Amino acid sequence: MSGITVRIDTISVLGLSEDARTQAVQATVQDALRRLAERLAKSPLARSGVQELALERLSLDALPADELLSERGAERLADELYSAVLRRFP
């Protein structure tokens, strides 16, 4: 299966100070990126033949830490990322 290549240079999560929460957020972000990759592979962009996306910067509105660290945190973050990508490529 062909997919879309996405290269991420930097991910910034602002406002965390506790090490345990930082590790939990890192795991959540990794899970969200995996989910995003799965969605992009099935997206209209992939079906139209897009193989690479170039975004200089992609920002999201703040997600509260308790929401990000909840059971659905990775899914919620993946939803937000996917929506933001599709808004940039109508």
FENMO-V682400 format. One record per backbone hydrogen bond with DSSP energy under -1.0 kcal/mol. CO is the residue of the C=O (numbers start at 0). NH is the residue of the N-H. Records with the same first field share a line. If there is no record, write none. Layout:
BEGIN
CO = NH / NH
END
This chain:
BEGIN
4 = 52
17 = 21
18 = 22
19 = 23
20 = 24
21 = 25
22 = 26
23 = 27
24 = 28
25 = 29
26 = 30
27 = 31
28 = 32
29 = 33
30 = 34
31 = 35
32 = 36
33 = 37
34 = 38
35 = 39
36 = 40
39 = 42
42 = 46
43 = 47
44 = 49
45 = 48
50 = 4
63 = 67
64 = 68
66 = 69
69 = 72
71 = 75
72 = 76
73 = 77
74 = 78
75 = 79
76 = 80
77 = 81
78 = 82
79 = 83
80 = 84
81 = 85
82 = 86
83 = 87
84 = 88
END
